[in-house]
């Protein structure tokens, strides 16, 4: 892909263990001098006559809030399976008229025994 939301102002997110343990701080946007660009590496064509594909690099700088800290950096705010379950469970109560055109069913279970939902919107 030729561009990225990072070239339009998106920034990565960061979680500092020290901030989380002392202030219960959550993920925060971070980074400056952000640039997403094509690099010199090329991917092999999948079929004859196809366009050569490029690899891209995301480059950014971060100022860490503390020394002796463990910091996690992510593309965007993490959204866990638990977040999804909680959202789907409370959705019909937050939006009561949603029940007329939205149905949530368990389609099957994953290899880790989690529910795999089937969402039907009519």
Steps between C-alpha positions, in 0.01 A plus 500: 500500500631836409403700806388460857293677761834566671575745218170672580561552871440163664750419773589172672387431857719427799445340842757561772503237776612760755221739404248216510614372841525841669224704337288232329579685177380327184623497141591846367584632155873551454762566239628783287688530170270229367554384144360204306687436178598240244836337568751326271368147559269343241263205527497231238221512245229246571428435136660575167423849376395627843624831629804485728401564860692718741563481870447809713657630819340692783754725666432705812670636811376461857600673820461253785348637822733317742831322522495139620154447355343240274302662220264343247438663164213408268356607166170593665315454827479129581151353473478169682264209465366593845429854373301350212300268728412782738398730214278240335338405833398856590412618148128396507452675836665823390309501170163327571360558149805320362334164574269541203782483244803361686556145622807356668545122502787267579593343168764263636794479736860572412790262562555682830132444591399864456164587349509597133203732451269532204358851484190535282388848403182524294 
